[in-house]
Each structure stands twice: as C-alpha cells, then as structure tokens.
C-alpha cells in the first residue's frame, strides 16, 4: 500500500495523546511514505506534544460533556456540531484512508464526521473503564482495540472489540537506566550513577495529594545522613499548582519541581522509584521500562479505573498500591527509606513490571487498522 493518509484524534490529557503518537510511529515504520495528521484542540496538551513529536496538528472546536446537567451542556453540544462541520471540511480536503481515535472529547466530532463520510474508523481505549467519547462512538467504528480483559463488556453489544494492550512509544523499550542518566546529565541535570532518583508525577494536570506529601517529606536524621547528598526527587507539579509548589519548595535542594515533564521516558528510565497516579498509559510505560513504583490512584476516575490499573501491577509484585487517602508525608517518611534501603527488592519489582509489558501493542493495533481498510 502506497500513498496512504491517516487522521488521528485524541487529546486533552497525555493519556490520550501518547498512545496516538505510538500508533503514528508504528504507521511510519510500516509505511514510511504515509501522510499523518492529528486533529485536536488549541487548549489541550496535544497542541504541545504533537508538534514536539514532529507531526502536523489541525485544531477544531470541542469541549467535554459535563458530568451533571448544567449550562455547560449547551456549550458542549454547540461545540460538537461546530467541530463536526470543521471535521467534514478537513476530511474532504485530506481524504484519509482511515481515522484513528484514542479518546478524549475531541474524538467525538471527528469520529462522527468520518463515519458520516463512510471513512473506516478504529478506536483505542486505554482504560479498563472506557471514556464517554469511546463508548458513544463505538457503534460508528469498524474496530475497538482495548487494553484490559473484560473491557469489552462495557461497550454496546455487537461492538467489534479486540484485545491489543496499550501502545507505548519505542523509546520506552530502548532506554536503559545508565543511558537515560547519561543523557540527562548532558542536559544539565545533577545526576550520577550513585544518585537515588525518585520521580513523582501526578498525571498531566498534577496531583495536590502527591505535591503536598512531597513538600512535607521529613524522614529521620539517619535517612538524610545516608542519602541527603545523593537524593534527587523530581516532581511534576502540574500547571495549576506549579507556581505555588515551586515557591514552597525553595531551599529544598533535593527537590526539583517542574510544571510538566516532556522527557518523561528519560526520567522514568533513570529513576530508582516512581511515585505516580495510575493512569493506564503511565502503567504501560512503567512496564515497558521495568520500573518499580508506588501508585496512587486518582479517587474520582470514572469507574475507579485507576485503582484497577494499579491493582494489576501490585498483584504482579511490580508496584505498591497506596490509596489517595493514605498518601501523606508520613507515608513517604516510612516508605521511601524502606524501599531505597532495599535495592534488591526494587530490582525484583522492576523485573515484575517488565513482565507485564506489551511491546507488540502498537503493531497489533495497526494490523487491525490495515484490515478495516481493505
């Protein structure tokens, strides 16, 4: 197949964007002459992440449905119809062979427009509990690729569902700890082979629970005498809290506060331990890199899917599950010294995580994509 064109839609948070980028990378590997475009919004993270990855992004109007009846419902409906009209024009002009949706509110108008023009559509669902956009658009697709067994029961009867796993970009499988640390040091991070690096990420928007626990972290003096000069905690505080958290962190030389982490593959590969929310893509990336973790599920996620994600790793011995209500400075004061003092245990957790990796996920999704085009 030559001269192929594909439109990918997914956005809002990195959890919808990174799998779309992994799929795009696989298409390029399979068909180097393929033309790929992304569709998103100006305010979503896709406006940053997609161009950084080297792909073209076209923006449309779109907004999420409110969880409860409110005036925002009227705006969401107006944005849907306006976005759908924009998508029809984009599709007429681009003439893609297929459209791929990875969730997020931007997907609904794109998929609806593509289905109306009889363009083949496939969806990818990252979580155990599907998002609203994918549930609503499933009937308009030729295939829905899922990441967890059992998710098929949450789609309408008759939906063509296929278990593929979550696609992770190739860099997550290629990096070693030493390679990542060397590259980070070249970029100016004060890190050596002896540094005890703890990476803390609260999802693309940040986590107030994790942020506050880190700020109040204060273990006993023995910990500081052993690890003080070799401890580095990198915290992704999130856009909304970054200014306040970075101000409060002044003077904590062991703490590196960032608004957002763009080189997540490098920092995750370099980390001795990751403390994070348990979004599906984060869990897939931890598995790809074989990193031990403490996972703190977001308690208000739809269907409590983050607890399901975290439990899959915890049951395999790859992670420790910490409910949001239990994450605190006291918890970190106890757990970080305990884990850092047990490098053999951390290595064992990392090996358990690696066994959960699905390096063939992007290839399996693309195989299904090519099938629906025939």
C-alpha positions, 0 to 999 in steps of 0.5 A, spaced: 500 500 500 502 506 497 500 513 498 496 512 504 493 518 509 491 517 516 487 522 521 488 521 528 484 524 534 485 524 541 487 529 546 486 533 552 490 529 557 497 525 555 493 519 556 490 520 550 495 523 546 501 518 547 498 512 545 496 516 538 503 518 537 505 510 538 500 508 533 503 514 528 510 511 529 508 504 528 504 507 521 511 510 519 515 504 520 510 500 516 509 505 511 514 510 511 511 514 505 504 515 509 501 522 510 499 523 518 495 528 521 492 529 528 486 533 529 485 536 536 484 542 540 488 549 541 487 548 549 489 541 550 496 538 551 496 535 544 497 542 541 504 541 545 506 534 544 504 533 537 508 538 534 514 536 539 513 529 536 514 532 529 507 531 526 502 536 523 496 538 528 489 541 525 485 544 531 477 544 531 472 546 536 470 541 542 469 541 549 467 535 554 460 533 556 459 535 563 458 530 568 451 533 571 446 537 567 448 544 567 449 550 562 455 547 560 451 542 556 449 547 551 456 549 550 458 542 549 453 540 544 454 547 540 461 545 540 460 538 537 456 540 531 461 546 530 467 541 530 463 536 526 462 541 520 470 543 521 471 535 521 467 534 514 471 540 511 478 537 513 476 530 511 474 532 504 480 536 503 485 530 506 481 524 504 484 519 509 484 512 508 482 511 515 481 515 522 484 513 528 481 515 535 484 514 542 479 518 546 478 524 549 472 529 547 475 531 541 474 524 538 467 525 538 466 530 532 471 527 528 469 520 529 462 522 527 464 526 521 468 520 518 463 515 519 458 520 516 463 520 510 463 512 510 471 513 512 473 506 516 474 508 523 478 504 529 478 506 536 483 505 542 481 505 549 486 505 554 482 504 560 479 498 563 473 503 564 472 506 557 471 514 556 464 517 554 467 519 547 469 511 546 463 508 548 458 513 544 462 512 538 463 505 538 457 503 534 460 508 528 467 504 528 469 498 524 474 496 530 475 497 538 482 495 540 482 495 548 487 494 553 484 490 559 480 483 559 473 484 560 473 491 557 469 489 552 463 488 556 462 495 557 461 497 550 454 496 546 453 489 544 455 487 537 461 492 538 467 489 534 472 489 540 479 486 540 484 485 545 491 489 543 494 492 550 496 499 550 501 502 545 507 505 548 512 509 544 519 505 542 523 509 546 520 506 552 523 499 550 530 502 548 532 506 554 536 503 559 537 506 566 545 508 565 543 511 558 537 515 560 542 518 566 547 519 561 543 523 557 540 527 562 546 529 565 548 532 558 542 536 559 544 539 565 541 535 570 545 533 577 545 526 576 550 520 577 550 513 577 550 513 585 544 518 585 537 515 588 532 518 583 525 518 585 520 521 580 513 523 582 508 525 577 501 526 578 498 525 571 498 531 566 494 536 570 498 534 577 496 531 583 495 536 590 495 529 594 502 527 591 505 535 591 503 536 598 506 529 601 512 531 597 513 538 600 512 535 607 517 529 606 521 529 613 524 522 614 529 521 620 536 524 621 539 517 619 535 517 612 538 524 610 545 522 613 545 516 608 542 519 602 541 527 603 547 528 598 545 523 593 537 524 593 534 527 587 526 527 587 523 530 581 516 532 581 511 534 576 507 539 579 502 540 574 500 547 571 495 549 576 499 548 582 506 549 579 507 556 581 505 555 588 509 548 589 515 551 586 515 557 591 514 552 597 519 548 595 525 553 595 531 551 599 529 544 598 535 542 594 533 535 593 527 537 590 526 539 583 519 541 581 517 542 574 510 544 571 510 538 566 515 533 564 516 532 556 522 527 557 518 523 561 521 516 558 528 519 560 526 520 567 522 514 568 528 510 565 533 513 570 529 513 576 530 508 582 522 509 584 516 512 581 511 515 585 505 516 580 497 516 579 495 510 575 493 512 569 493 506 564 498 509 559 503 511 565 502 503 567 504 501 560 510 505 560 512 503 567 512 496 564 515 497 558 521 500 562 521 495 568 520 500 573 518 499 580 513 504 583 508 506 588 501 508 585 496 512 587 490 512 584 486 518 582 479 517 587 474 520 582 476 516 575 470 514 572 469 507 574 475 507 579 479 505 573 485 507 576 485 503 582 484 497 577 490 499 573 494 499 579 491 493 582 494 489 576 501 491 577 501 490 585 498 483 584 504 482 579 509 484 585 511 490 580 508 496 584 505 498 591 498 500 591 497 506 596 490 509 596 489 517 595 487 517 602 493 514 605 498 518 601 501 523 606 508 525 608 508 520 613 507 515 608 513 517 604 517 518 611 516 510 612 516 508 605 521 511 601 527 509 606 524 502 606 524 501 599 531 505 597 534 501 603 532 495 599 535 495 592 534 488 591 527 488 592 526 494 587 530 490 582 525 484 583 519 489 582 522 492 576 523 485 573 515 484 575 513 490 571 517 488 565 513 482 565 507 485 564 509 489 558 506 489 551 511 491 546 507 488 540 501 493 542 502 498 537 503 493 531 497 489 533 493 495 533 495 497 526 494 490 523 487 491 525 487 498 522 490 495 515 484 490 515 478 495 516 481 498 510 481 493 505 
